[in-house]
Amino acid sequence: MIKTRMTAFALAAATALTPLAAQGEIEWLQWFAAENTDGFYDELVADFEAKHPDITVKLVTQPFGKVRESIVTDSAIGVGSDVLGLNMPWTKEFLDIGILEPLDDYLARDDNSFATGDLVEAPLGKIDGHTWMVPLNAFPFVMHVNMGLVREAGFDAPPATWAELSAQTSAISALQDGTSGIGMPFSSQPPSNGPILTFLPLLYANGGRIMDGTTPNFDNPKVVETLQYLKDMNDAGGMAPGAASRTGGVDLEEFIAGRTGFLISPGVHSSSITSRNPELDYTLVRVPSNGENAYRVHGWEIGISADSANKEDAWTFVNYLLSPEVNARAAKAANALPGNLKALDAVREGADETLIKQMDILSGDTPVEEMRQSPKAVGSWSVMTEEIQAMLRGDQTPAETATAVQARWIELAK
Amino acid sequence: MTSTIRQMTTKGTPYFFLLPGLVILGALLSVPLYKVVEYSLYDNVIVERNPTYVGLANYQTLLTDPGYWSAGLNTLLFTVGSVLGHMVVGIGLALLVNADIAPRARTFFRSMLVLPWIFTAVVVALNWQLLLNPFGLINYILQWMGLTTEPLDWLGDPNLAMWSLLLISTWRGYPFIMVSFLSGLQTVPRELYEAAEIDGAGFWSKFWHVTLPQLKPVIYGVALLDLIWTFQLFPLVWLSTGGGPGRATEVLSTLTFRLAFVDFQFSQAATVAVSILIISAAFTLLYLRNEARRL
């Protein structure tokens, strides 16, 4: 009797202490719900659970800046989530640690709710011979425009070329104290990613790249030319003062408040801009070109943890998220484009002008995403930030900046 | 036999009561401490499934890394500057709010002046970023007064960033010192001031010859505590400057975080953390010796 009770007690204790929940319960770690505060993702999970009564989903929401370190540390101590919200630039680092489950076999299944060929291509590209993530949504990096300031400075249309952008930023900065042509967020504060928000989109519109396959290639003429362009714009007063202490968040807030003419950032920010300041005379355009219509493609990706004990259930949930109907709802909620292009028509219905413009950019221009195969991507942003700060202070030339970044990045990747 | 068991039970009771505390201390202090030291002896952990034992190689790498010494020097500047700032402002304000004024006014000022202490580091960092922004209030006032012609990038200029950080740290940290000294001031016997006044002592003479000597034990203890806390301060620095511009405000705690969560070099990060631990332990020993002497 005593023995039976002891066994029952031990079983109960073991069940209570087991970190991975019972079969049919999966955990989804992401930052998406932090950017949609209207409860959309809670409803999405409830809808999924209603359709799949044998699976429950625990929604774990963290700010974007916290998710990467949580995935790594949770995985290390064996309490990682099953389904992971991912950012393409984290891919190579996560692969080196062995966090992600290859998705090739899942994608090859006949009973999926989507066709792999319909998914946005950028996150699917194979690294180490496998596909590691699928796109929940996608958006291009664009330039947001304060048309009120553009007109006040004497121009009729937003800039389409680098030369026009230089002219308009200087003219807007000259309007009055406290108004600047464009903000550049090159602060060292976390996530210290100003260069990938602003510099890379300008570089791609100049036909340049920073990677040669999986090897950093930062000291090339196109990079130097783009750095020189930034330096000239800063020297001409077109750039908001204090770039070295300006964060991406401040940059967005300053634009929303109507104090900067232009903002280069993901197209998904258009919903924040229009909802927070409906009075702003606002539009968005492709990042001004210097010879090439290319854009940095970005999005919210999804993967499955290699350590998940419920991979089948995790895939069932991912499969649900990628079905055209659900994917269209998720895209609309984020004011982004769907990861499943079959949902494009549903998203286009009732879409506002800014979303239509993003669709045009996506369909007509060349998408570029280099960071997903970059070694030490996050560390490399910090290095770029520090060297660009030094260049804008006048401590080094653009060519020296490119050389310094290349050397430090290679050292970091060793 | 029975008496032996009873004796053991009686003698063991105090240890039984100590057990929860020991278990908590063991779990929360000893295990992480042991793990950090252990991690520092491997090539890399957490991201490396099969780490290799490398002995003291990480310490050797660290001691030859200019980035470590630069962060160490910044930590020294930041710690000494902050503690001095806390002391000067804290003592000054403690004297002011200890003045013999209307009780309501005194309560009001004491409550207001303690406010910086209750704000979280995030709120403090964000507020000071707005104040120190090139278009912020501080630049506006300086230009309005004719002290500067161009807005200064307080947190983005390597020559100004550490000074700005010290200003923020002083503002955040003075209330603890102020409250400690205020309680110390209230224990100084009034007779000593009266005797000094009879001898013709003015404000400064009373401060140097009565107040400071009487507060000496409090000053020493509080300064050491402040030194220990500030030496390993992380959130305020990380959220205010991120260690930048460049590495102008990189301190040992931010270097630890950068190595761990930006570069995923967890063993190197553990090595820096151990060096912080050793220095903090030295300060703590000094503090404990001081407290023991006072008792």
Interface residues (C-beta under 8 A of the other chain):
Chain A: R68 E69 V72 T73 A76 E93 D96 I97 G98 G178 S187 S188 Q189 P190 S192 A240 P241 G242 A243 A244 S245 R246 V250 R259 K376 V378 G379 S382 T385 E386 Q389 A390 R393 L412
Chain B: I46 V47 R49 Q129 L132 N133 P134 F135 P151 D153 W154 L155 G156 D157 P158 W238 L239 S240 T241 G242 G243 G244 P245 G246 R247 R258 F261 V262 D263 F264
